[in-house]
Amino acid sequence: MSDNGKNQEMLEQLKGTDDKRKSKKQTNGDGHVLTPAEIKRQELFDEKEKEILAKGYKRKDIITTVLKANFVGILLTLPFVFLVVGGFVLKNGFFNIDSAINENPVMYFVKLAIIMVATGLLAVVHEKIHGWFWTIGAENGSKDIEFGFQKETLTPYCTCKSPLTKKMYILGSMMPMTILGVVLGIVSIFVGSWVVLAIAVLQIIGGSGDILITSMLLRYDTKDKDVILIDHPTKIGLVAFEKDKETAPKTEG
């Protein structure tokens, strides 16, 4: 089947989804029941997809699962964790938990509480940073950025509803982990605070999904292709629409 035939078939499938959505609960294919916000994003995405496919683009999903993000993604964060922790130990020595508890047990548990509260608050800041940087490349600026909270995983999220370039998508994906994790980890080395170090390490690990998607996107070959990247409306990752670049006709003479 030709690419045009495949695109037409996909367009027909998209047209047939509207009635199904009205008759039963919608899921994203992984068992997750879509929220009203996700349904609205899916409908908006479907409209954009129809327009893009009609122009001759082909769809390619660059997505992952929560399980893979939590396993493979965390493995990808470990070099950054080792770098920060190693630098801290070289400059400040190892942290002795027993000594800290015996010296001032109340303050020790206060500091643990500070770490937990800071981690929760910075999870929100993490998503805000995604939005701030994606705003730079979004078609309508901050109007294309949507923030929300997923009850199933008890986590906030950020998504961009308009196309982004590969560089801008990667920039927006990696900046939260870079700022709240790596940079904060470097700060902890110089101030000698194990509390700041612990917060930084948790923020680096919290970027596991981001670094996994970024690694997948970096491996995605865009050479000689026109590519449109859009955040997936209901899953972890994005959708790439691609077609070969049109070459200018050669002129004689």
Secondary structure, DSSP 8 states (H G I E B T S, - for coil): --HHHHHHHHHHHHHTHHHHHHHS--B-SSS-B--HHHHHHHHHHHHHHHHHHTTT-EEEEEEE-HHHHHHHHHHHHHHHHHHHHHHHHHHH----HHHHHHH-HHHHHHHHHHHHHHHHHHHHHHHHHHHHHHHHHSTTGGGGEEEEEETTTTEEEEEE-S-B-HHHHHHHHHHHHIIIIIIHHHHHHHHT-HHHHHHHHHHHHHTHHHHHHHHHHHHS--TTEEEEEEE-SSSEEEEEEEEE---------
